[in-house]
């Protein structure tokens, strides 16, 4: 980008928990990086790359032979599938997609972050 030379579309999601962590990178959509805290042996413990383009992974049965990568546009096909399936078969979209309540909570959290940055203090998040 103009503001971060060397990065094209660097957008990562990382989730950390007490038993491990997982992260995903938009520029490398075919890999999921997983870390298990209790993995042995401890001296080789670290993130492991999981190629999610194998035939036994969800959705992949509808794509190319296993091991072939998917692209940005393919993710929108999955999104459209969920929406159409939900309408036709009266299927709940949760937890596969965010709800209006999820969006509301995200905005409340962002407001608290903005208030905190201005006040320099912790702000209570109230839904």
C-alpha positions as CSV (number, residue, x, y, z in Angstrom):
1,X,0.0,0.0,0.0
2,X,1.0,3.7,-0.1
3,X,1.3,3.7,3.7
4,X,3.0,0.4,4.3
5,X,5.6,-0.3,1.5
6,X,6.2,-4.0,1.0
7,X,2.7,-5.0,2.1
8,X,0.0,-5.6,-0.4
9,X,-3.0,-6.6,1.6
10,X,-1.6,-7.6,5.0
11,X,-4.6,-8.6,7.0
12,X,-4.2,-11.3,9.7
13,X,-6.6,-12.7,12.2
14,X,-5.0,-14.2,15.4
15,X,-6.8,-15.8,18.3
16,X,-5.0,-16.7,21.5
17,X,-6.3,-18.9,24.2
18,X,-5.1,-20.7,27.3
19,X,-4.4,-23.9,25.4
20,X,-2.9,-22.5,22.2
21,X,-3.2,-20.0,19.4
22,X,-4.2,-19.9,15.8
23,X,-3.7,-17.3,13.0
24,X,-4.6,-16.8,9.4
25,X,-3.2,-14.4,6.8
26,X,-5.3,-13.0,3.9
27,X,-2.3,-13.0,1.6
28,X,-1.8,-16.8,2.2
29,X,-5.4,-18.0,2.5
30,X,-4.6,-21.7,2.1
31,X,-2.7,-22.0,5.3
32,X,-3.8,-21.9,8.9
33,X,-1.1,-21.6,11.6
34,X,-1.8,-23.6,14.8
35,X,0.1,-23.7,18.1
36,X,-0.8,-26.1,21.0
37,X,0.7,-25.1,24.4
38,X,0.8,-28.7,25.6
39,X,2.5,-30.1,22.5
40,X,5.5,-32.3,23.1
41,X,8.4,-32.2,22.9
42,X,8.6,-28.7,24.3
43,X,11.9,-28.0,22.7
44,X,10.3,-28.2,19.2
45,X,7.0,-26.6,20.1
46,X,5.9,-23.9,17.8
47,X,3.3,-22.9,15.2
48,X,2.5,-25.6,12.6
49,X,1.2,-24.8,9.1
50,X,-2.0,-26.6,8.2
51,X,-2.8,-26.6,4.5
52,X,-6.6,-26.2,4.4
53,X,-6.9,-27.2,0.8
54,X,-7.1,-31.0,1.4
55,X,-10.1,-32.9,0.3
56,X,-11.2,-33.7,3.9
57,X,-11.5,-30.0,4.9
58,X,-15.0,-28.4,4.9
59,X,-16.0,-26.9,1.6
60,X,-13.1,-28.3,-0.3
61,X,-15.0,-31.2,-1.8
62,X,-16.6,-28.6,-4.1
63,X,-13.3,-27.2,-5.4
64,X,-10.2,-28.4,-7.3
65,X,-8.3,-31.6,-6.5
66,X,-6.7,-31.4,-3.0
67,X,-3.5,-29.4,-2.7
68,X,-4.6,-26.8,-5.3
69,X,-4.9,-23.3,-3.8
70,X,-8.0,-21.2,-3.6
71,X,-8.1,-17.4,-4.2
72,X,-9.7,-14.3,-2.9
73,X,-12.8,-14.6,-5.1
74,X,-13.5,-18.2,-3.9
75,X,-14.2,-17.0,-0.4
76,X,-17.2,-15.0,-1.7
77,X,-18.6,-18.2,-3.2
78,X,-18.6,-19.7,0.2
79,X,-20.4,-16.6,1.6
80,X,-23.0,-16.7,-1.1
81,X,-23.5,-20.4,-0.5
82,X,-24.3,-19.8,3.2
83,X,-26.7,-17.0,2.4
84,X,-28.6,-18.9,-0.3
85,X,-28.7,-22.1,1.8
86,X,-30.1,-20.2,4.8
87,X,-32.9,-18.6,2.7
88,X,-33.9,-21.8,0.8
89,X,-33.6,-24.2,3.7
90,X,-34.4,-21.9,6.6
91,X,-31.0,-22.5,8.2
92,X,-29.5,-20.3,10.9
93,X,-26.4,-18.4,9.7
94,X,-24.9,-18.4,13.2
95,X,-22.1,-19.2,14.0
96,X,-20.7,-19.0,10.5
97,X,-21.4,-15.3,10.0
98,X,-21.7,-12.3,12.3
99,X,-25.1,-11.2,13.5
100,X,-26.5,-7.7,14.0
101,X,-25.9,-8.3,17.7
102,X,-22.2,-9.1,17.0
103,X,-22.0,-5.9,15.0
104,X,-23.6,-3.9,17.8
105,X,-21.2,-5.3,20.4
106,X,-18.2,-4.6,18.1
107,X,-19.2,-0.9,17.8
108,X,-19.8,-0.6,21.6
109,X,-16.3,-2.0,22.1
110,X,-14.8,0.4,19.5
111,X,-16.6,3.3,21.3
112,X,-15.1,2.3,24.6
113,X,-11.6,2.1,23.0
114,X,-12.0,5.6,21.6
115,X,-13.2,6.9,25.0
116,X,-10.2,5.2,26.7
117,X,-7.7,6.7,24.2
118,X,-9.1,10.2,25.0
119,X,-9.4,9.8,28.7
120,X,-6.2,7.7,29.3
121,X,-8.3,5.4,31.6
122,X,-10.1,2.1,31.4
123,X,-13.6,2.5,30.1
124,X,-16.4,0.1,31.0
125,X,-18.0,-1.8,28.1
126,X,-21.8,-1.8,28.6
127,X,-24.0,-3.5,26.0
